[in-house]
Amino acid sequence: MRTRFPAFLAALVVLAVVPLDAGPAAAVAPATANVVVYPVTSSGHAAAGFAVHAQHGFTVDCSDANPSPGALSPNIELCYPSAAYAVACWKAAAPGKVLCMRDPSTHKLYRISRGRFASTAINKPRNRAPLLIVLGDGTRCQIRVGGAWGQPKGHPNLYGAYSCDRHGAAWLWAKGSHRDSHNGIDESSATWRIRVGENTIVWRNIAKAYFVATAS
C-alpha cells in the first residue's frame, strides 16, 4: 500500500474522551494521521500491490456523478445499491466493469459489473469525509452508505455516520437544513474528533483517517 501526505494532512493522535457538550476547543492532542491510498491507476488497472477479487451476482449503478466522500481525485464514484458497499469505485480498463475499494486499510479491490459510469469532480471540501476512521484505542469505523439506523436515546438530531466495531456507532448532527460537514467529523483543529457511543455519546479523537486517490 502506498501512502502520501498532502500539505493539508497531518500525522498521529492519541485517544481522548471529551463530554459531548464540551465543544470543539476542549480536546488537546497531537494531530490526526491522514492516510491516502492509491489503489487504481488512471488507466483503470490495479496499482502494484493490490489484489483484484471478482464480485459476481449484481451490477452497480455509477451513473449519477456521485463522488466518493473519501476521494481526493476526480472520477472516483460512490455507486449503488448500498448493499454493494461500493463506496469508492474507478472505471476499470475491462469493459463494463469498475474496481471498487471497500476498506482502504487493505490491499483488496473488487471487480464489479456496471452500467454507465459518470465523470465526477472531487467533493466540495465540506462534503469530504474519510472512508475509514480509526480511533485512538484502535476502534475501526467504516463510513455508512444507506440502510435504516436508529438514533441514540435522547439525541433526536444525531444520525449514523460510521459503523464501528466497538462503542456502537459514530454520529453526525443534523437539524432542519443544517447538517454537520465532513460526515460528522469535527476538523476545527489538527486533532479530528467525532461523536461516538450508543446511549452515552462522547467525543472521541480520531487517530487515523483514510482517503483514496488515483495512482499515476
N, C-alpha and C positions, 0 to 999 in steps of 0.2 A: 504494500500500500504506500502510495506516495503522498506526502503532505507538503503544503506550502502555507505560508503565513503572510497574507496581505497586510499592508501597513495598519489598517484599521482593526486588525485582530491581534489579540494578546496571548499571554501564557498562564498558567497554573492558578489554582484556587483550592482552598480547604473548606470543609463543611462548617456552616454556621446556621443555627436555627434562630429565627427572629420572630417575635409575635406578629400576627397578621396586620395589626394596626400600627406597627412601628414606623412605617413609611420607608421610602427608598433610601434615605440617607443613613438608616440605622446600622446597616451591615458594613463592617470594615474587614476586608480580607484581600489577599492577593487576587490578581485578575484571572478571569475565566480563560481557559485554553480553548482556542478555536482551531479545529482541525478541518482542513479542506481536503477532500478526497477526489481523485481524478481517475474514475474507473473506465471511461469510454472516450475514444479518440474522436476527433472532428469528422473522420470518415466513417464512423459508426461501427468500429471494431472495439473489442475489449482491450483495454490497455494492458501492458505487461504486468503479470502477477495476478490478474483477475480471471476467475473461472466462470464459464457460462453454463447455466443449467436450463435445459429446455422445459418450458411450462406448457403443458397441453390441456385441452379441455375448455378453453374460453378465449375470447377475443376482447382486448381492451379498446376503449374509445379515447383517443387523444386528439380529437378534432376541435376542441373548444379554446385553443390558445390559452391554456390554463397553466402558467408556470409553476413548477415545483417550488414550495416555500423555501426549501433549502438550497436552491440553485443560485450559483454565483456566475453562471454563464447563460447565454440565451439558448433557446431550443432544448430545454430540459423540462419535460411536461409532468404534470400530475394527471394521471389517466384514470379512467373509471371502467368498471364499477368499483366501489370502495372495497368490496370483498377481495379484489385482486391485490390490494395494498400496493398499488403501482405508484409510489409516492415520488419517484424521480426516474423518468424514462427518456432515453435517447432514441432517435430514429436509427435503426440498425442498418448496416450495409446489406444484410439479407432482405430481399423484397418482402413487404408486408409484415415486418417484424419490428419490435422495439427491444432494447436492452434496458432492463429496469433494475435499480438498486433499492432494496428494501431496508437493509441495515448497513449504514456506511462504516461501521466498525469491522465489517467482514470483507473478504475478497470475493464475494458471491454476486453474480449478475444473473438475471433471469430473462431468457429469450421468450417473448410472448407474441402471439399473433395480434395484429392491429388492423383497424380501418385507416381512415385518413389521418395523417399526422400534421397538426397545425404548427406553423412557426410561432415562437413566443419570444417576447422580450424578457428581461430579468424583472423580478418582482420589484415593486416600489419598496423603498427602504423600510417603511413601517410594516409592510406585509412579510418581510423576510423573517424566517424562523428556522432554526436547525431541525434536521430530520430526527436527530437523536441527541438527548442530553444525558450527561452522567453527573449525578450529584456527588458531593464530597465524600459520602460514605459508600460510594460505588453503585448506588441505585441507578438503574438504567430506565429511561423514559423515552418511548417512541411516539412520534407525532400521531395525533388522531386524524383519521380520514373517515368521515361519515359515522354511521351507527347511532343507536339510541343510548345515551348515557343519562343516568340520574344526576341529581345535583346534591351536594352535601347539605345535611340538615342545617337550617338556619342561614343558608347562604344562597338565596334565590337568584342572585346575579352572577354566580360562578358557573362556568361551563367547561366541560372536559377538553383539555388541550393536548395532554400527553398521557399515555398509559404506562404506568410504572411497575416494575417488578417487586417493589416494596412501597410502603406508605400510601397505597391506594393510587390516586391519580394526581396529575398536575393540572392546575386550573387557570383559566383566563376570566377576566371580569368584563361583563357586558351589560349595559342597561340602555334601553332606547336605541338611539343612533350611535352611542359611544361604545366602542369595543377596544380592549387592550391591543396595542400594537405588538408585533413580534410573537403572536400566539400566546400571550400571557407572560412573556419573559420581560422582566424589568432590566433594561440595558442602560439605566441612567448613570451607572458607574462602571468601572472596569470589572467589577465583580457582578456578574449577572445573577439574577435570582428569579424564582417562580414560586407561586403558592402551591403547596403540596399537602395532601392528607386525605382522610376520609371524613370523620366527624369533627376532628380538631384540625384546623387548617393553619399552617405556619409558612412563613417564607423560608426557603432553603436556598443556599448558594449553589451555583452550578459549577462543577469542576471542569467539564469539557462540553463543547457544543460542536456537533458535526454538520458540515456543509458539503456540497458536491459541486464540481465544476468539470468542464470538458478538457480532456488532455489534448495537447498539441499533436 
